[in-house]
Amino acid sequence: MRYLKIVSIALSIVTASVFSGVALENLSAQRGFGVGMQVTFPMRPPQALPASGMSVRVWLWDRLGIEGDLFVVGSSLSFTPRFFFKVINLEIADLYVGGGLSFFTYAPPQEALMLYIPMQGVVGLEMRLTPQIALNGEIGVFGFGGTRGGVTSGLGVHFYF
């Protein structure tokens, strides 16, 4: 429910910026490298998509970006590379689609250690509070790579240099 409220507020802000008669500065322009935190659910192994933890997000061009996340799943380190494409690039908010893979190991009780590599497809909204600080919310799907799959939801905050 809380996630729906956040998405509703974000969409209201985007709608207001689209229909306002005042031209605003594009806060995401020339802001390509960011560090921060990303949290993506579900997080319980082995049915996890660990695009969570310490995050580095780089917008290579105005519409194309990549992200790397490091996180601990169970008791092992995970790494998740993802790519993004901005579908809509507004002054304070950007709508993007993307995908990625997670790499993590996990040993269920009484079983051998296994490598899991689930894939994720995602739709996200990144809102710039200032030219340097951005919040993002995401929804997506994940599966394959040893997991049953399911729906993902995520939140993040990044500081751009």
C-alpha positions, 0 to 999 in steps of 0.5 A: 500500500505504501508503495502505491502511495509513493508511485501515485505521488510520483505520477502526480508530480510528473503530470504536473510538470508535463502540463505546466506552462513554465519551462524548468531546467532538466535536472538530470542533464549532465548528471551521469555518475551516481552512487547510492542504495538500492533495495529490491524485493523479494530478498529471501533466498533462493527466491530472490532478485538481489538488485539491492545494496550499494549501488553505482548508477551511470547514465552513459548518454542522455537515454542509456544507463547501467547500474551495478549493485552489491549485496549479501544474500543469505551469507554470500555476496551477490552482484547484479549488473543492469541496463536502463533505457529512458523512455521519457526524459522530463525536467524532474522525472525520467521513466525508464525500462531495463533489465539485468542478471543477478549472480549469487550463491546459496546453500538451502538447508541440507543441500549443496552450494548452488549458483543462481543467476535470475534475470529481471525486467523492470520499469522505473521512475527516477525523480530528481529532488535536486540536480545531485539527489534522485529517488527511484521506484521500480516494478518488474518481473524476474525468473529463470536461473534456478529461481521460480520467479515472480514480481519485483519492487524496488526503491533507491536513492542516488547521489550524482556527481 
